[in-house]
């Protein structure tokens, strides 16, 4: 169990799977087979090794899926970062082009306009 990349998450997943399998076996015995509460608990006690084996197997499957999709998640994060950088570059380039076009339309190469007030109005 401790040979996985993140042992803490693997243990949490194992406990969750074990509880789900345990509750599933209990509900199967108690509800579907109409056994008594105590008989259902005895069934769990008799099959605890099978329940823990099932939880271990499910945890191994989960870790396998995690490893398989790690590259996919890394590629998506890389693509998201590249898209954000490209968008920021495009916006700054568009701002520079728009600013240059506005200056050309005014026919004024300086940033100051003679018609604008010296102090902002309230």
N, C-alpha and C positions, 0 to 999 in steps of 0.2 A: 504494500500500500504506500510506503514512503519512497518508492522509486519514481513517482510521478513528479511532474514539474512543480505543482502546487499541492503539497500534502494537506494543507488546511482545508482547501476547497474539496479535495477528494474525500476527506473524512466527513465533511458536512454532507456531501452528496451520498456517501455510504449510509450515514445515519438516517437521512431522509428516505432513501430507498428501503432500508431495513424497517423503518416505522410503517411505510406504506404497505410492504409485503406482510408485516405482522398484523396490521389492521385488516388487510384484505383476507388473510387466512381466518382471523377471528370472525369477521363478518360472514364469511362463507360458511363457517361451522355454525355460528349462532343463528343467522337469518335463513340461509338457504337449506341447511340440513336440519334446522329446528332443534339443535342440541341445546342443552342447558348451558348457562353461563360458565359453570365450573367445568363441564365437559369440554367446552370450547377453549378454556384456559389450559386444560390438560393436553389438548391437541396441539396447542402452541408450544407447550413445554416439551412434548414428544418430538416435535418437528423443528426445534429451534436451530439445529445445525443446517437443515435444508433452507430455512428462512434466511439465515446469515449467508449461506452459499449463494442464494438467489440475489441477495443485496450486493454481494461481492461481484458477481457476474454482471449485474446491471451497472455497477460503478466502473468496471473495466470497459464495458461498452461505451459509457459516457466519456471516459478518458480518451478512448479511441476516436470518438467523434470530435472531441475537443482538439486532438492532435491533427486530425484530418482537415478541420476547418480553420486552423491557426493561420495557415498561409492565406486563405481566403480573407480572413479578417484583416490581416496585415496589408494585403493588396488594397482592400477597400479603404483603410485608413490612409495609405499612401496616396491613393487617387483623390481622396477628399482633400488632403493637404495640397496636392498639386492644383486641384481646381480652385481652391481658395487663393492660392498664390497667383494663378492666371487671372482670376477675377480682379484681384487687387491691382495687378499690373495694368489690366485693361482699363480699369476705372481711372487710374492716375494718368495713363496715356490719353484717354478721352477728355479728362479735365484739362490737360495741357493743350490739346488741340482746340478745344472749345474756347479756352482763354485766349489763345493766339487768334482765333477767328473773330472773337469779339473785339479784340484790339484792332484788327484790320478793318472791321466794319466801321469803327469809330474814326478811323483815319488818324488816330493819335497814338504815337509810340510810347508816350509816357503814361504812367499809371494815374497821374492826377488829371482831373477834369476841371476846366475853368468854370463850368456851370454848377458844379456841386458846392454846397455850402462848406464853410471852413469848420463849423461846429455842427454836430448832429442836432437836428431839431427834436423837441420833446413831444 
